[in-house]
Amino acid sequence: MTRAGGALLVVGDVVTDVVARHRGQLARGTDTAASIRTVPGGAGANVACWAAHWGCADVALLGRVGADSAHWHEEALVRAGVRPRLVVDAEAPTGAVVCLVDEADGGERTFLTDSGACLRAGPEDWSAAYLDGVGWLHLSGYLFFSATGRALVGAAVRDARARAVPVSVDPASAGFLRELGVGRFLALAEGVDVLVPSRDEAVLLAGVERAEDAGAKLSGQFPVVVVKAGAVGACVARGGVVRERVSGVEGVVVRDSTGAGDAFTGAMVAARLRGESWRGAVVQGCRAGAAAVGRIGGRPPE
């Protein structure tokens, strides 16, 4: 599958991240010293911002937020070079995520998630006209975890296929995938061109132990599977075979791993829209992921 030119449309979650960086085990029942910041986030929004930062000239984001912080999120997206198509929910607040980042464990993070308005995104938010001039559609995997979100996915994939617009999906959360069910997710993702799972998501979806084997197996259903393996790098599988292996960036100091996978995906898609090969696009993805872990929060510098 090749595709060059056109805009990028991302459909997905916009949330408020509360990032709490601590060192070592949390002290149960008492205080744990931490550095705490509130920043804009959300997997879909992060992908869009990193794609713009990595040179994609035309990026739009469709997402649902609450009235409580709609203006703040819209301003942040505009500053990042993204055209916001935010649907303001009159009943639910903007989704929020508490990110617990353990500095003593390589910046590994644990999420406490309240999806809020994100769970109410649905087909009424979608229009086929949003695909005008679009060369790539990316869907956040979090859309799959609500009934209305799944209906939105179905409508968007149907319209994209009618226009021969490639569709990519990041499964987003191994924990939520287990709750949804692997078989159900794979059935719902029918028609997707590019699957971009993390290592944990890939092995869960494929039911095998090795990330490369998982990518190869999943590429029997999806034309292209790109498995993100953090500092190790990434691989690209097509037609049941791993075709490309890219090593991670060396010497990276990890401050916060939140959004690293989103940065990878955004940069990779931006590179593909410029006409780069899959190997070249994945190299760009690894570089963006390395840049992301050196920052607090999931967004690129403004």
C-alpha positions in Angstrom: 0.0 0.0 0.0 1.4 3.4 -1.0 0.0 6.8 -0.5 1.6 10.2 -0.8 0.1 13.7 -0.5 -3.1 15.0 1.0 -4.1 16.0 4.5 -4.2 13.8 7.6 -7.5 13.4 9.5 -7.3 12.0 13.0 -10.4 10.9 14.8 -10.0 10.2 18.5 -9.7 11.2 22.1 -8.9 14.6 23.5 -8.3 14.5 27.3 -6.7 16.4 30.1 -3.6 14.7 31.4 -2.5 15.1 35.1 1.1 13.9 35.1 2.5 13.0 38.5 6.2 12.1 38.5 7.4 10.2 41.5 10.4 8.1 42.4 9.9 4.5 43.6 7.0 2.8 45.1 3.9 4.8 46.2 3.5 5.1 49.9 0.2 3.5 50.6 -2.0 5.4 53.0 0.2 8.5 53.3 2.0 11.1 51.1 4.4 10.4 48.2 6.4 13.4 47.0 5.7 14.1 43.3 6.0 16.7 40.6 2.5 17.3 39.2 1.6 19.1 35.9 -1.7 19.4 34.0 -1.3 19.3 30.2 -3.4 18.6 27.2 -3.4 15.0 26.0 -5.3 12.1 24.5 -4.0 9.5 22.1 -5.8 10.9 19.1 -4.9 14.5 19.8 -1.2 13.6 20.5 -0.9 11.7 17.2 -2.3 14.8 15.3 0.1 17.2 17.1 3.2 15.0 16.5 2.2 14.6 12.8 2.1 18.4 12.4 5.3 18.8 14.4 7.0 16.2 12.1 6.1 18.2 8.9 2.6 17.2 7.9 1.3 20.6 6.7 -2.4 19.9 6.9 -3.7 17.9 10.0 -7.2 18.0 11.4 -8.5 16.3 14.5 -12.1 15.3 15.2 -12.9 14.6 18.8 -15.4 15.2 21.6 -14.8 17.4 24.7 -16.8 18.8 27.5 -17.7 22.5 27.8 -15.4 22.7 30.9 -12.2 22.8 28.9 -13.1 23.0 25.2 -11.5 26.4 24.6 -8.3 25.4 26.4 -8.0 22.3 24.2 -8.8 24.1 21.0 -6.2 26.7 21.6 -3.5 24.0 22.4 -4.3 22.2 19.1 -4.2 25.4 17.1 -0.8 26.3 18.6 0.4 22.8 17.6 -0.6 23.4 14.0 -3.7 21.2 14.1 -7.2 22.2 12.8 -9.6 21.2 15.6 -13.0 19.8 14.8 -14.1 19.5 18.4 -17.6 18.6 19.3 -18.6 20.1 22.6 -20.6 17.8 24.8 -23.2 19.6 26.9 -23.5 16.8 29.4 -20.2 15.1 29.9 -16.9 16.7 31.0 -13.7 16.4 29.0 -11.9 13.1 29.6 -9.1 13.1 32.1 -6.2 10.8 32.7 -3.9 10.7 35.8 -0.5 9.5 34.6 1.7 8.1 37.4 5.2 8.2 36.1 7.9 6.3 38.1 11.2 8.0 37.6 13.0 5.1 39.3 11.5 2.7 36.7 12.7 4.3 33.5 9.8 6.7 33.3 7.3 3.8 33.1 3.7 5.1 33.5 0.4 3.8 34.9 -2.8 5.4 33.8 -6.0 6.2 35.8 -8.6 6.9 33.1 -11.9 8.7 33.1 -12.9 8.9 29.4 -15.7 11.4 30.0 -17.0 12.9 26.7 -14.7 10.7 24.7 -16.9 7.7 25.3 -19.9 9.7 23.8 -18.2 10.3 20.4 -20.5 8.7 17.8 -21.6 8.6 14.2 -23.5 11.9 14.6 -20.1 13.6 15.0 -19.0 12.2 11.6 -19.4 13.5 8.0 -18.0 12.0 4.9 -17.2 15.5 3.8 -14.5 15.5 6.4 -12.5 13.3 4.0 -12.4 16.0 1.3 -8.7 16.5 0.5 -7.6 13.8 3.0 -4.8 11.4 2.1 -4.8 9.4 5.3 -7.3 8.7 8.1 -6.1 7.6 11.5 -8.4 6.3 14.2 -7.6 6.1 17.9 -8.2 2.6 19.3 -10.1 4.2 22.2 -13.0 4.7 19.9 -13.5 0.9 19.9 -14.3 0.8 23.6 -17.8 2.4 23.5 -20.8 1.4 21.4 -21.2 4.9 19.9 -17.4 5.0 19.2 -17.6 1.7 17.4 -20.5 3.0 15.2 -18.3 6.0 14.4 -15.4 3.7 13.4 -17.7 1.8 11.1 -19.0 4.9 9.3 -15.5 6.4 9.0 -13.9 3.2 7.6 -16.8 2.7 5.2 -16.5 6.2 3.8 -12.7 6.1 3.7 -12.7 2.8 1.7 -15.2 4.3 -0.7 -12.7 7.1 -1.4 -9.6 4.8 -1.3 -8.2 6.7 1.7 -5.9 4.5 3.8 -7.0 3.9 7.3 -4.7 3.3 10.3 -5.6 2.2 13.8 -3.6 2.2 17.0 -5.3 -0.3 19.4 -4.4 2.0 22.3 -4.7 -0.1 25.4 -4.0 -3.7 26.2 -6.1 -3.5 29.3 -9.2 -2.2 27.4 -8.6 -4.8 24.6 -8.9 -7.6 27.2 -12.2 -6.2 28.4 -13.5 -5.8 24.8 -12.2 -9.1 23.7 -9.5 -9.8 21.1 -11.9 -11.5 18.6 -14.3 -8.6 18.8 -11.7 -6.0 18.2 -10.3 -7.8 15.2 -13.7 -8.1 13.7 -14.5 -4.5 14.3 -11.2 -3.5 12.7 -12.0 -5.2 9.4 -11.2 -3.0 6.5 -8.3 -1.2 8.3 -5.2 -0.9 6.2 -2.5 -0.3 8.8 -2.5 -1.6 12.4 0.0 0.1 14.7 0.0 -1.8 18.0 2.5 -1.7 20.9 4.4 -4.9 21.6 2.0 -5.8 24.4 -1.1 -5.1 22.3 0.4 -7.1 19.4 1.1 -10.2 21.4 -2.3 -10.0 23.0 -4.1 -9.7 19.7 -2.1 -12.4 18.0 -2.0 -14.8 20.9 1.8 -15.4 20.6 4.7 -14.5 22.8 7.2 -12.7 20.4 6.4 -9.2 19.0 7.7 -10.1 15.5 5.7 -13.3 15.4 2.7 -11.3 16.4 3.2 -8.7 13.7 3.6 -11.4 11.1 0.5 -13.2 12.2 -1.6 -10.0 12.3 -0.4 -9.1 8.8 -2.5 -12.0 7.6 -5.6 -9.9 8.3 -4.2 -6.3 7.9 -2.2 -5.3 4.8 0.5 -3.6 7.0 1.3 -4.1 10.7 3.8 -1.9 12.4 4.7 -3.2 15.9 6.1 -0.6 18.3 8.6 -2.0 20.8 9.8 1.1 22.7 13.5 1.4 23.1 14.0 -1.8 21.1 12.6 -0.2 17.9 9.9 -1.4 15.6 9.1 -3.9 12.8 6.9 -3.8 9.8 5.1 -6.9 8.6 3.2 -7.5 5.4 1.7 -10.6 3.9 2.5 -12.8 6.9 6.2 -11.9 6.9 8.3 -9.3 8.8 9.7 -7.1 6.1 11.5 -4.4 8.0 13.3 -4.1 11.3 14.3 -0.8 12.7 16.4 -0.3 15.9 15.5 2.2 18.5 17.4 5.4 19.1 20.4 4.9 21.5 21.4 7.1 24.4 17.9 8.4 25.2 17.2 9.7 28.6 13.6 8.9 29.6 11.7 11.5 31.6 8.1 10.5 30.8 7.0 7.7 28.4 3.5 9.1 28.1 2.6 9.6 24.4 5.8 8.0 23.0 3.7 5.6 20.9 1.5 8.5 19.7 4.6 10.4 18.7 5.8 7.4 16.8 2.5 7.0 14.9 2.2 10.7 14.1 5.7 11.0 12.7 5.3 7.7 10.8 2.1 8.8 9.1 3.6 12.2 8.3 6.5 10.5 6.6 4.2 8.2 4.6 2.2 11.1 3.4 5.5 12.7 2.2 6.1 9.5 0.1 8.7 7.8 2.3 9.2 4.1 2.3 7.9 2.0 5.2 11.4 1.7 6.5 12.0 5.4 6.3 8.7 6.2 7.9 9.4 3.8 10.8 12.8 5.4 11.3 11.1 8.7 11.7 8.6 7.2 14.1 11.4 5.9 16.3 13.1 9.3 16.3 9.8 11.0 17.4 9.2 8.4 20.1 12.7 9.1 21.4 12.0 12.8 21.4 8.7 12.3 23.2 10.2 10.4 26.2 12.5 13.3 27.0 9.5 15.5 27.6 6.8 15.7 30.2 3.4 14.9 28.8 2.4 13.5 25.4 2.7 16.5 23.1 5.7 17.9 21.1 7.2 21.3 22.0 5.2 24.3 20.7 
